[in-house]
Amino acid sequence: MYHNGYIETLPVQLPEVTDRIKDYFANYYNHNALTVNKKKICDDFKSKFIPWLNQGHIKFKGLEEFPYVYIVNGVSEFIPTVMVEHSLRPICVEGEFKGYPAYARELLKSGVKLDNKIDVISLPFCQSGDVHPNTCHILEKPSLIDIAWAGNSGVKETFDVSKVKYVAFSFSKCFGVQYYRIGIAYSKVPINLFELSAGYTYVNMVGVDLMRHLMSIPPNYLYDKYKHIADKLCKDNGIESTKHLWIGLKEGKRHSLLEYWMKYLNEKIK
């Protein structure tokens, strides 16, 4: 949880998700079927994603207009891949996900040119679980919108992403499945490294098929069911609650709720 003083705001896996994962591997997982039907499964996953996502409190208009859709190993695979291929230099608001400047520094040190500046913002914002004041302005640009925190969000707004250039989502924050490494990315222009993988359907097929199984859970279901628990965890520990299950605020700064959620779940299991 701790890396050079940085505390990760990791999600826990709630019982409803754990039960469905167990059900998948007990009754549905079939390696040979995944191999034979991989393109059909991936196409089905991509076709169902937008309707599933827009069942949540936070909704996105314009995703269906993106001509290029890629299955990725989470947003953290998408970031360095598109930065290198499209020579992108992320311009971030204060407090944005540290991965963007970190990747940029390492790539520049390695001699990779990042010539094309691009505005980046997480929606909901990764530090607050709410909408950053600069969001609407950035949505008017050919920007990169990171919607990794859209799952389990209490933000009740619709955002038009039709003018942006890239949108990336991860299932990690929604279901607590960060170690399955599965996400989806939308682009207005081709990303050839992902095109190469897509051409052979060489993607995380177990993750894709498992997410199809988990998508029976709407994006807001766990938020609505457990928000009162998150609020109590915050109140009991002197933390300000937010519009997200995993994010609290302490003295105005993001505070991970992971240890409090773990204690709650461990006591509940007893």
C-alpha positions in Angstrom: 0.0 0.0 0.0 2.9 2.3 0.6 5.4 3.4 -2.1 7.8 6.2 -1.2 5.2 7.7 1.1 2.3 7.4 -1.5 -0.7 5.6 -0.1 -2.7 3.8 -2.8 -6.5 4.1 -2.7 -7.2 0.5 -3.6 -10.7 -1.0 -3.8 -11.7 -4.0 -1.8 -13.7 -6.8 -3.3 -17.2 -6.9 -1.9 -19.0 -10.2 -1.3 -21.4 -9.9 -4.2 -18.4 -9.7 -6.6 -16.5 -12.6 -4.9 -19.6 -14.8 -5.2 -19.9 -14.1 -8.9 -16.2 -14.8 -9.5 -16.5 -18.1 -7.7 -19.6 -18.9 -9.8 -17.8 -18.0 -13.0 -14.8 -20.3 -12.3 -17.0 -23.1 -11.0 -19.6 -23.1 -13.7 -18.6 -21.0 -16.8 -14.8 -20.9 -17.2 -13.7 -23.0 -20.2 -10.3 -22.5 -21.6 -11.0 -24.3 -24.9 -14.2 -22.4 -25.4 -12.4 -19.1 -24.9 -9.8 -20.1 -27.5 -12.4 -21.1 -30.1 -14.8 -18.2 -29.5 -12.4 -15.4 -28.6 -13.4 -12.9 -31.3 -17.1 -13.5 -30.7 -16.6 -13.0 -26.9 -14.6 -9.8 -27.4 -17.1 -8.4 -29.8 -19.9 -9.1 -27.4 -18.0 -7.5 -24.5 -17.3 -4.3 -26.5 -20.9 -4.1 -27.7 -22.3 -4.4 -24.2 -19.9 -2.1 -22.4 -21.5 1.3 -23.2 -25.1 0.3 -22.3 -23.7 -1.3 -19.1 -21.7 1.8 -18.1 -24.5 4.1 -18.7 -26.7 2.3 -16.2 -24.6 4.0 -13.6 -25.2 7.3 -11.9 -22.5 9.0 -14.0 -23.2 8.7 -17.7 -21.2 9.4 -20.9 -22.6 10.6 -24.2 -20.6 10.2 -27.4 -18.6 7.1 -26.6 -20.4 5.2 -29.4 -18.9 7.7 -31.9 -15.3 6.6 -31.3 -14.2 4.5 -34.3 -11.4 2.6 -32.4 -12.2 0.5 -29.3 -9.5 -1.6 -27.6 -9.5 -4.1 -24.8 -6.5 -3.3 -22.6 -4.8 -4.5 -19.4 -6.3 -1.6 -17.4 -5.7 2.1 -17.9 -2.1 1.7 -16.8 -1.3 -0.3 -20.0 -3.2 2.2 -22.1 -1.3 5.2 -20.8 2.4 4.4 -21.8 1.3 2.7 -25.0 -0.6 5.6 -26.4 2.0 8.1 -25.1 4.8 6.4 -26.9 3.0 5.7 -30.2 1.3 9.1 -30.5 4.2 11.1 -28.8 1.8 12.5 -26.1 3.0 14.7 -23.3 0.3 14.8 -20.6 -0.7 18.1 -19.2 -2.4 17.4 -15.9 -4.2 19.4 -13.3 -2.7 19.4 -9.8 -3.4 16.1 -8.0 -4.0 14.0 -11.1 -3.1 10.3 -11.2 0.7 10.2 -10.6 1.1 7.6 -13.4 0.8 10.2 -16.1 3.8 12.4 -15.1 5.7 9.3 -13.9 5.5 7.6 -17.3 6.4 10.8 -19.0 9.5 11.3 -17.0 10.7 7.7 -17.5 10.0 7.8 -21.2 11.8 11.1 -21.7 14.8 9.8 -19.8 14.8 6.8 -22.2 15.0 9.1 -25.2 11.3 8.8 -26.2 10.0 12.0 -27.7 6.7 13.3 -26.3 6.1 16.2 -28.6 2.3 16.5 -28.6 0.8 18.1 -25.5 -2.5 16.8 -24.4 -4.8 17.7 -21.5 -5.6 14.9 -19.2 -8.2 14.6 -16.5 -9.9 11.9 -14.5 -13.7 11.8 -14.4 -14.6 11.5 -11.6 -11.5 13.1 -10.3 -9.2 10.6 -8.7 -8.4 12.9 -5.7 -12.0 13.7 -4.7 -14.3 11.3 -6.3 -16.2 14.3 -7.6 -16.0 16.5 -10.7 -12.9 18.7 -11.0 -13.6 22.4 -11.8 -11.6 22.1 -15.1 -13.5 19.1 -16.4 -16.0 20.8 -18.7 -13.3 23.0 -20.2 -11.1 20.0 -20.9 -14.1 18.0 -22.4 -14.2 20.7 -25.1 -10.7 19.8 -26.3 -9.1 16.7 -28.1 -8.1 15.5 -24.6 -7.6 12.2 -22.7 -10.3 11.4 -20.2 -9.6 8.8 -17.6 -12.9 7.3 -16.3 -11.3 4.6 -14.2 -13.3 5.9 -11.1 -16.7 5.9 -12.9 -17.6 2.6 -11.4 -19.1 3.0 -7.9 -19.5 6.7 -8.4 -22.2 8.8 -6.9 -21.8 11.6 -9.4 -25.2 12.0 -11.0 -24.4 13.8 -14.2 -24.1 13.1 -18.0 -20.9 14.1 -19.7 -20.4 14.6 -23.4 -17.1 13.1 -24.5 -17.7 13.5 -28.2 -15.0 16.2 -28.6 -12.2 14.4 -26.7 -9.6 12.2 -28.4 -9.2 9.3 -26.0 -11.3 7.8 -23.2 -10.1 4.9 -21.0 -11.9 2.8 -18.3 -10.8 0.1 -15.9 -13.0 -2.4 -14.0 -10.6 -2.3 -11.0 -12.4 0.4 -9.0 -15.8 -0.9 -9.8 -15.4 -4.5 -8.8 -12.1 -4.7 -6.9 -10.6 -6.8 -9.7 -7.4 -4.8 -10.2 -5.3 -8.0 -10.4 -7.3 -9.3 -13.3 -6.0 -6.3 -15.4 -8.9 -5.6 -17.7 -10.1 -2.3 -19.2 -11.4 -0.8 -22.4 -10.1 2.3 -24.3 -11.7 4.5 -27.0 -9.7 6.5 -29.5 -10.5 8.8 -32.4 -7.4 7.6 -34.2 -5.9 4.1 -34.5 -3.3 2.9 -31.9 -1.3 0.4 -34.0 0.2 -1.5 -31.1 -3.4 -2.3 -29.9 -4.5 -2.9 -33.5 -1.8 -5.6 -33.7 -3.0 -7.3 -30.5 -6.7 -7.0 -31.6 -5.9 -8.5 -35.0 -5.0 -11.7 -33.3 -7.5 -11.2 -30.5 -4.5 -11.6 -28.3 -6.0 -10.1 -25.1 -6.8 -11.1 -21.6 -9.6 -13.5 -22.5 -10.2 -14.7 -19.0 -10.5 -11.1 -17.8 -12.9 -10.3 -20.7 -15.1 -13.2 -20.1 -15.2 -12.7 -16.3 -16.1 -9.1 -16.8 -19.0 -10.1 -19.0 -20.2 -12.3 -16.1 -19.7 -9.4 -13.6 -21.5 -6.9 -15.8 -24.7 -8.4 -14.5 -24.0 -6.1 -11.6 -24.8 -2.5 -12.6 -22.1 0.1 -12.1 -24.0 1.9 -9.3 -25.3 -1.2 -7.5 -22.5 -1.6 -5.0 -22.4 2.2 -4.4 -26.0 2.3 -3.6 -25.9 -0.7 -1.3 -22.7 0.1 0.6 -22.6 4.0 0.6 -24.0 4.1 4.1 -21.1 1.8 5.2 -18.5 4.1 3.6 -20.1 7.1 5.3 -19.9 5.4 8.7 -16.3 4.3 8.1 -15.5 7.9 7.4 -17.4 9.3 10.3 -15.9 6.8 12.8 -12.4 7.7 11.7 -12.7 11.5 11.4 -12.7 11.5 7.6 -14.9 13.4 5.2 -17.0 11.1 2.9 -17.1 11.6 -0.8 -19.2 10.4 -3.8 -17.1 7.3 -4.1 -16.8 4.1 -2.0 -13.0 4.0 -1.8 -12.1 7.7 -1.4 -12.3 9.8 1.7 -10.9 13.3 2.4 -8.7 14.3 5.4 -7.8 17.9 5.7 -8.9 18.4 2.1 -6.7 15.6 0.7 -7.5 12.2 -0.5 -7.4 9.5 2.2 -7.6 5.8 1.4 -10.4 3.9 3.1 -8.8 0.5 2.4 -7.8 -0.3 6.0 -11.3 0.6 7.2 -13.0 -1.5 4.6 -10.7 -4.4 5.3 -11.5 -4.2 9.0 -15.3 -4.0 8.2 -15.1 -7.0 5.9 -13.0 -9.1 8.3 -15.4 -8.4 11.2 -18.4 -9.2 9.0 -16.9 -12.5 8.0 -16.4 -13.4 11.7 
